[in-house]
């Protein structure tokens, strides 16, 4: 058996002013050909799982490309068209294929389009035809559309947030395509989009409404004719018609069952809608509480400045407050400011510098803060993920500096990356367990690795483009009415 394999992944925050261009992809991943098998083999990613399962099932993989960038604004038309054209050309030249495996996100918004994945799947189908088994893995934050459902034989969405099941979904998708190829299953699907736009803050699957929905789906999946169920919480900050929660059910040749289960899950999600509304602590309250708590480390989750949700990553509100109150043993991890990181590199370890930090991308993440501090360490920004997410994959933060302002340590990075792994603090020589306060720029993902080591976690409502306070945004394109933008 021969399967084509490719990854094209981006989560687009349409409120971001940072265009996602070739440079953003090169900073994360833009590689062509067989190299993708070497880089992703054995990693906790969908590609890793696909490669693993293909090996176990004796499937030959025909690798095309891997393209991913940190979430930000729309993917530029040039980059999107270039990658799509390359993928389509690879498909044409792939020779006889039995299946296609695509690792996509589901919330990619290229310039001039709303639904990147739907468009890509149309292009793929125009080459391989409608009959070839094709599976896509999608992020939990996919904004599922009818075009995606139509284009894919099978959809396998992550079931966890933090996303710790990526490899498992990749394996599952590969095995189900094998099942289709040998005629063991005949997938039929159902798809629902209740008018629900859950903010990110209460989307976590460890507790709350997504936990209950996930448990319901897991129970349903035990039925022999159910192939897979995915509940996508959706990405609310991609302001497109189809943004929001969706339900996908795939059964083996039983359309009635698929429709029935999809209805049950959509109704349950709708009934739980008010539980998705999220509240967090104002910045001064969060810092005061953190200092009062007897124990360490206290994690202050800077939920709204999560680059993983398309925020700038250079938000300053928490940093400003920590400096204002004279906090000690505090680390801000990690603040995206290539200019400040470069200035620290030029000054050298041990030098004292005064420079504006953060707040440079737009006016949605606080103003720059003038910081005087000592350059504590410098690094090329390369580390290996050790937490439950992306385990084994190399992270590249670019030139990285730790600026120490009276024991408020700021980790300045040059490539945007969410603080989801304590290794991002350790690799620059800071012991996260020794700190009183850790500011972590992440909405939910940090929990997988930081919950076990944190004394206390406080969720903070600072400024930023990944805020769970949807009242901070002006939506223009999402279908209306939709909860909680409209009180339904
Ligand atoms: Zn996600």
Boltz pocket constraint, residues with backbone or C-beta under 6 A from the ligand:
constraints:
  - pocket:
      binder: B
      contacts: [[A, 139], [A, 140], [A, 141], [A, 163], [A, 308]]
      max_distance: 6.0
